[in-house]
Amino acid sequence: MIWKDSFGASLTDAAIAYLLKHGRTALMRLVDEQGRTVEGRLVLQDPNTGQLRLEPVSS
């Protein structure tokens, strides 16, 4: 199961389909564990559990 609301983003059906196909989303504005807004991708860390992780873009 993948939650539609993760890391401050609300994923659309299209974004979830892309995530399942490619293992990560396109670039998005997300909220990290410290509450900061960052640009990055959601990565499907474990397809069996639907666990996601944040992959920030280095600047």
C-alpha positions, 0 to 999 in steps of 0.5 A: 500500500502506498499512501497518497499523502507523503512527505507533505505531497499529495500524490496523484494517480499518475504520480503513483503509476510513475512511481511504481513503474520507475521506482521514484517520482519526478522532482517535487517540493517535499517536506523533510523530517525536520519540517523543511521544504526541499526539492526532491523525489520520493523513492519506493524503498520497499515495494512489498510494504510501499515504504517511501523515502525522500531523496533530496536534490543536491544543490 
